[in-house]
């Protein structure tokens, strides 16, 4: 039986942190500290779906996306999305 949650409804989901080197800086206590606006029950629900971290390079390899295609900054990503040449 699927449980319904406030944010995901009945959809199954997972959380993965992507960062430069793939180290996992998040500890269990960090969820509560980072989400003070959410109830304890919601924070626990979210933390149960956290799978850990992966580097951007590892994610690109798994998804078969050239790492060199990633934008360097958020501004670059916005320009790419608008069709402005990245490099």
N, C-alpha and C positions, 0 to 999 in steps of 0.2 A: 504494500500500500504506500503510495506516495504521500509525503507530508508536504503541506503548503507552507511556504515561508513568505514573509512580508515583501522581500525584494525579488525573489526568484519565482514566486508562485509555486507551481509543481515541477518546474524545469530542474533537471539535474545540472549541477555546475561545479566547477573547480576554480581555485585561485592559484595562479603561478606568478611569482615575482620575477621580472626580467631585469637584469642589471648588467653592468659592464663586465664583471668578472665571475658572476655566477655564485658568489658567496651568499649565504643565507643569513642576513642580519636580524631576522625576525624571530623573537622568542615568544613563548605563549603569553607572557605578561604584556608584550607589546600590543597585542590586539586590544586589550582593555584600555591601555594608555592612549592608543591612537584613535579609538572610536568612543570617546566619552559621551557623545550625543546619542549613542545607541544603547538599548537595554542590555543587561548582562546576558539574557537569553539569546538575543540577536548576535552579540559578539561571540558567544560560544558556538552558535550555528555557523557563523562565518569561519571561525578558526578551524572547525572540523573539515572544511572544504579546502583548506590551504595545503597545497602539495609541496611547497618549497620554492627554490629559486633555480634559475637557469640563466646562463649568459646570453646576450644577444647573438653572439657568434654561434653558440650551440643551437639556439632556436632556428637560426637561418639554415644551418646544416640539416636539421630534422625536416624543415619545411621546404628544402631545396630552393632557397632564395639566396642569391649572391649577397654576402655580407656587405660588399662594396656598394650595393644599391640602397642601403639604409641612409636616411638623411642624418646629418651631423647634429642638427638643432631642430627645435620645434618650428622655428621660422622656416627652415629648409623644408620641413615636412609640409607646411602650409603652402609654400611656393610650389612644391611638387604636385600637391593636390589641385592647385589652381592651374597647373599646366605650365608653370614657369620652369625653365631649364634649371636643373639642380647644380650641375658642375660645368 
